[in-house]
Amino acid sequence: MKSETFTRVARVGATLTKNFDLERVGASEDVSELFGFTMSPANLRVRLNARA
């Protein structure tokens, strides 16, 4: 079950990067790390721009 979930998440990520350009919105200084069971970004905003 877990490996299927990871495969789907990887597929979504690959599809996004294939079809869209990702652009960070805001300053990099605004992004911080959120510590919990795992680390993840906090205040990270991105914009998806469709590729031509």
C-alpha positions, 0 to 999 in steps of 0.5 A: 500500500505504501509503495503504491502511494509513493508511486502515485505521488512521484507520478503527480510530481513528474506530471507537474514538472513535465507540463508546468514551470514552477515559480516561487512566489515571494522572497526565499527568506520567507520560507522556513522549515516546519519540524515535526515527524518529518521536515517540510517547508512552511510559507512556501508559495509556488505558482504553476505556469502552463508550458507552451 
